[in-house]
Amino acid sequence: MANTPKAPADPIDSRLVRKLADILTETGLSEIEVEHNGLKVRVAKTLTAAPTMHYAPPPMAAPQAAPAAPMAAAPSTPARAAGDEVKSPMVGTVYLQPNPGSPAFVKVGDTVEAGQTLFIIEAMKTMNPIPAPRAGKLVEILIEDAQPVEFGEPLAIIE
């Protein structure tokens, strides 16, 4: 019986464990398991990631944002005086027609009724109809088909 408790400790060779650890380091693996003659040895390395910092390149973002704001503001400013903006109620992708190849829900110059579907915004794989807030004449569409839109972004002007 004295040999039985020592038996599990004796077959483990610390040199083998160190050699397996060296293999982990050399190969970049996180764990390795070896089985030989009924002895199974598994060596695993706990990886702790150092904090990483991601920097967005500010010069690239600023030029893209700067031209977009004046272009969006220019058409909206005169149109606001002539009518009410229909704004996006959510973030998503706006579509002008119900299906690809179908006619658009509305076009500039159309008279729309309150509640009539003007566009569809796809958000989280759900198609959400965007209704006209009031009856009137559609004087301007401020977005293009399949364009991403933000919450509160003007989509159209109704006079």
N, C-alpha and C positions, 0 to 999 in steps of 0.2 A: 504494500500500500504506500510505502514511502516513495516509490518510483512513480506512482500514478499522479500525485500532485505536481511533481517536477516535470512530467512528460510534456504538458502543454507549453511550459516555459522553455524547455531545452530545444525543441525543434526550431524556434524562432531565432534566426541569426541576425544580430544587429547590423552586421556588415551588409546583409541582403537588404534590410530596410533602408540603410543609408544609400546603397547603390540605387534603389528604386527612387528615393528622394532626389538623388542627383539626376536621374533620368527625367523626372518631372521638371526640374529646373532647366535642363538642357533643351527639352522639347516644348516647354510652355504648356504642358498638359496640367490639368487641375487634380487628376487622380489616376492611379494605376492599380490594377489588381492582377496578381500572379497566383496560379495554382500549380503545385508540383508534388507528386507522391502523396496526395491527400492533404497537403498543407496549403492553406489559402492565406495570402498576405495582401492586404489592401492598404495603400498609402494615399492619402488625400491631402491636398494643400488648401487651406482656407485663404481665399483671395479677398483682400480688402482693397477696394478701389479708392484711389486718392481722389479728393474732390476735383472735379473738372470744371473749368469755366468756359463758357461758350460766348463768344463775342460776335454780335451781328455787325457787319461792316456799315457804319453810319454813312459814309459817303454814298454808298449804293442806295440806301433807303431814302435819303433826303432828296436826291434829284427826282426819284420816281414820285414821291409824295408831292413835291412842289408843283410840277406841271399839272398833276391831276386836280388839285384843289382849284386853281384858277379856271381850268376848263369846265369843271363841274359848276362852279359858282357863276360863271358868265351866262350859260343858258338859263340857269335857275332864277337869277335875279330879275331879268325882264319878265319871265313867265310867272313869277310870283305875283307881280302886279296884275297880271291878266287872269289869274285863276288860282285854284287850290292845288297844292301838291298832294299826290298820292304817294305815301311813304311806305317803305318796306317794314312790315311788322316783325321781321326776323332775319337772321343771317342764313343765306343759302344761295342757290343758283336760280336765276329767274328765267322763265321760258315764256315766249310770246304766243305760242300756240299749244294746243292740247297734246299733239303728237308730232314727231318730225314729219315734215312734208304736208302737214295740214295747214289750212289758212289760219292766220293770226286771230286771236280772240277779238282784237280791235285794231284800228289803224287811225292815224291822225286824221281829224276831221269828222270822225264818227260821233254820233250822239249816243250817249250811254245813259242807262237807267241806274238808279241807286241799287246796289247789290249785284249788278252785272259783273261777271268775271272779266277782269282786264288782263291778268297774267296768272301764272302758276309759279310758286317758289318751292323748289325741292329742298327740304331740310331733313336730314337724317333719314333718307330714303322714303320720305313721305311727301306727296304732292299736295301743296296747300294753295287753294284758289285765293287770289287777291281781288276782292270786290271793289267796285266803284263806291266811294263813300257817299256820293250824291249824284243826282242826275245833272247832265250838262254835256258840253262839247269837249272831246278830247283834243286839246290843242298841241300837245307835245308829248312824245315818248322819250324819256331821258336815258334809257338803258337799251342794250342790245340783247338779242337772244343768246341764252346759255352764259350770260355774264354773272359772275359772283356779285352778290350784293350784301351790304351790311345793314344792321338794324337802323331804322330811321333814314336810310338813304332814299332820296326822291326818285320815284320811278316814272311818274307821268304828271301832267298838268291838266286839270279839268277846269274849264271856263264856265 
